Amino acid sequence: MDIIYLHGLKVDCVIGVWEWEKQITQTITIDLDMGFDISVAAKSDHLQDTLSYKQVSKHVQSLVKESRFALVEKLAAEIAAMLLTDFSIEWCRVKVNKFGAVGAAGDVGVIIERGQMERGEIA
């Protein structure tokens, strides 16, 4: 399984369990790893034969900006479900980082994996 990735996607959204968090936007950072067979694109060298970073980015940003979830766990699960449904991928890893959620920590968030990663012989 090949992996196409999009890391460091910053999106402003309303997320949090506390009342004050529901009144402001916070910047979260999203890392995506997506299982996608790139063999056709590697042969053709045509954009239409691969997974478009731009389309993935637009879909994720739209979902996140419109969301009003309390937990990053819910947000990550919704992103993964959208990726598996809207794009031709079999597997994804979604990392949602909510910087500043814990003052003494640099990074705070979740990493989830959904779908099936194909394990096979390396050619």
C-alpha positions in Angstrom: 0.0 0.0 0.0 1.3 3.4 -1.0 0.7 6.4 1.3 -0.1 9.9 0.2 0.2 12.3 3.0 -0.8 15.9 3.9 0.7 17.1 7.1 0.5 20.4 8.9 -2.9 21.5 7.6 -3.9 24.4 9.9 -7.7 25.1 10.3 -9.5 27.5 12.5 -12.6 26.1 14.1 -14.8 26.1 17.2 -13.9 23.1 19.3 -14.0 22.3 23.0 -16.0 21.3 26.0 -15.8 24.5 28.0 -18.3 27.3 27.5 -15.5 29.8 26.7 -14.2 27.5 24.0 -17.6 27.4 22.3 -17.4 31.2 21.9 -14.0 31.4 20.1 -12.1 29.9 17.2 -9.0 27.9 17.8 -6.4 26.7 15.3 -5.9 23.0 15.1 -3.3 21.2 13.0 -4.2 18.1 11.1 -1.9 15.4 9.6 -3.3 12.9 7.2 -1.8 9.7 5.9 -3.9 8.0 3.2 -3.5 4.6 1.7 -3.7 4.9 -2.1 -2.3 2.9 -4.9 -0.1 5.3 -6.9 1.0 2.8 -9.5 -1.3 4.2 -12.3 -0.2 7.8 -11.6 3.4 6.7 -11.5 3.1 5.2 -15.0 0.9 7.9 -16.5 2.3 11.0 -14.8 -1.3 12.5 -14.9 -3.0 14.3 -12.1 -6.3 12.6 -12.7 -4.7 9.2 -11.8 -3.8 10.1 -8.3 -5.3 11.5 -5.1 -5.6 15.3 -5.3 -4.0 17.0 -2.2 -6.0 20.1 -3.1 -9.3 18.3 -3.1 -8.6 16.5 0.1 -7.5 19.7 1.7 -10.6 21.6 0.6 -12.9 18.8 1.9 -11.2 18.6 5.3 -11.0 22.3 5.8 -14.7 22.7 4.9 -15.7 19.9 7.3 -13.6 21.3 10.2 -14.7 24.9 9.7 -18.4 23.9 9.8 -18.1 21.6 12.7 -18.9 22.4 16.4 -17.6 19.3 18.2 -16.6 19.2 21.8 -13.9 16.6 21.4 -10.9 16.2 19.0 -11.8 12.5 19.1 -15.1 13.2 17.3 -13.5 15.5 14.9 -10.8 13.0 13.9 -13.4 10.2 13.5 -15.5 12.5 11.2 -12.5 13.4 9.1 -11.6 9.7 8.7 -15.1 8.8 7.7 -15.3 11.5 5.1 -12.0 10.5 3.6 -13.0 6.9 3.3 -16.4 7.8 1.8 -15.5 10.6 -0.5 -12.1 9.5 -1.8 -10.8 6.2 -3.3 -8.7 5.3 -0.3 -8.8 2.1 1.8 -7.1 3.3 4.9 -6.2 6.5 6.6 -4.4 7.8 9.7 -5.7 11.1 11.1 -3.8 13.2 13.6 -5.6 16.2 15.2 -3.4 18.4 17.3 -5.0 21.0 19.6 -2.0 23.1 20.6 -2.3 24.7 24.0 -5.0 22.5 25.4 -2.6 21.6 28.2 -0.3 24.5 29.1 2.7 22.4 30.0 2.6 20.3 26.8 3.7 21.3 23.4 1.4 18.9 21.5 -2.0 17.5 22.6 -4.4 15.5 20.5 -5.4 12.2 19.0 -4.2 9.9 16.2 -6.7 7.4 14.8 -6.5 4.8 12.0 -9.5 3.7 10.0 -10.0 1.2 7.1 -7.7 -1.6 6.1 -4.1 -1.2 5.2 -3.1 -3.8 2.7 -0.1 -5.8 3.7 1.7 -7.5 0.8 5.0 -8.4 -0.6 7.3 -5.5 -1.4 8.0 -5.5 -5.2 
